[in-house]
Amino acid sequence: MSALRENVLKMLGETVTDKAVNLPSRSVYTLSPYRLVAKITDDGIEKIPEVLNAYIGAYIALWEKASRLDDGPEKQFYLTKKAATRKLMKANDPGYAFMIDVFGEESTKKVFDSVF
């Protein structure tokens, strides 16, 4: 994956203002395989479709050769990222509070745990 990161930074070129913003937040776990976010200028926005295509291609290739992870740092990273993604999705779902009012917290939690 580091080759992909380097390729993306080349695609973005001079539009990257900061290549090493380390943001250990739920959003970054969800959006970046490196827990890193590059800040770009407005000119870099037009390059985002090309970058997304590179990432989508990489994810498809990884998906096609995926296998179970053995216990270790990679599995722990995966589990942390999965938990962060679920928490982020639940926290940002506008229907959560409404569903608690209608169905109660326990039932709503079960539904959201199934969905996310």
N, C-alpha and C positions, 0 to 999 in steps of 0.2 A: 504493500500500500504506500510505502514512502515514495516509490517511483511515481505513483499517481499524484501524490501531493506536489512533488517537484514539477510534474507536467502541468498541473493546474496553475502553479505559481508562474510558470513560463507563459501560459496562455494569458494570464492576467497582467504579466509584465510590470510596467511602470505604474500601473493603476493601483498596485498594492502599496498602502502606506505603512502597514505594520503586519509582518508575517508571523509574529509569535505572540499573539494575544492568547494567553492561557486562561480560559474561563471555565473552571470546574463546576459548572452549573448543570441543572437538569436539561435546560435548553440545548446546551452544547453537547451533552451526552447524546441527545436525541438527533441533533443535526450534523454532527461531525464525527467521523471515525477516529479522529486524532485528538478530540477534546480541544481543538484549536480553531480559531476563527481568524481569518485574514481581513483586515480592514481595507476597503478599496475606495477609490475616488468615484465620482459620478460617471466618469468615462468607462470605468470597469463594469458598470451595470449592463452595458450592451454586450459584454462578453459572457454574461451569466448563462445564456442558453448553451453555448459551447462547453462551458465548465460542467453544467448539469448533464449534458450528454456523456461527458467523460466519466462522471461519477456513476451515472445510471449503467453505463457499459461495464464498469468495474464491479458494481453490485450484482449485475446479472451473472458475470463470470464467477464471482465468489459464490453466489447462490447455486450455480450449476455444479460446483465442486465441493459444496458444503458437506461436513460430516460432524458427528457428535464431538463435543469438546471434552477432553479429559480434565479432571480436576487440576487447577493451576491458575496462573495469573490471567490467561486469556478467558477462561471460563468465568472467573470472578469479574473481569471487566464486562463481559457479556451480561452477566446477571445484574450488575450495577446499572448498566445502560438500560436494560429491559425494565428494571424497577423505576428508574428515573423517567423513562418514556411513558410508562403507565401512569405515574403520578402526575406528570405534566398534562397528559391527555384528560385525565379525570378532572384536574383542577381547572382546566380551560373549557370544559363542556358546559354550555349555558343551561342545559337541562337538568344538571345534577341537583341543584337546590329545589327546583320544581318537583322533581321525582321524589325527593325526601319528603316534601310536604304531602304528596299524594300517596306514596307507597310505604313511607317510613324509611329510616336510615338503614336498618338491617337488610331489607329487601333491595333497596337501591344499591347498597354496597355489593351485594351478590351479583346484581345485573351488571354493574360497571366492572366488577372483577372478571366477569365472563366476557364482556365486550372488549375490555382493554387488558 
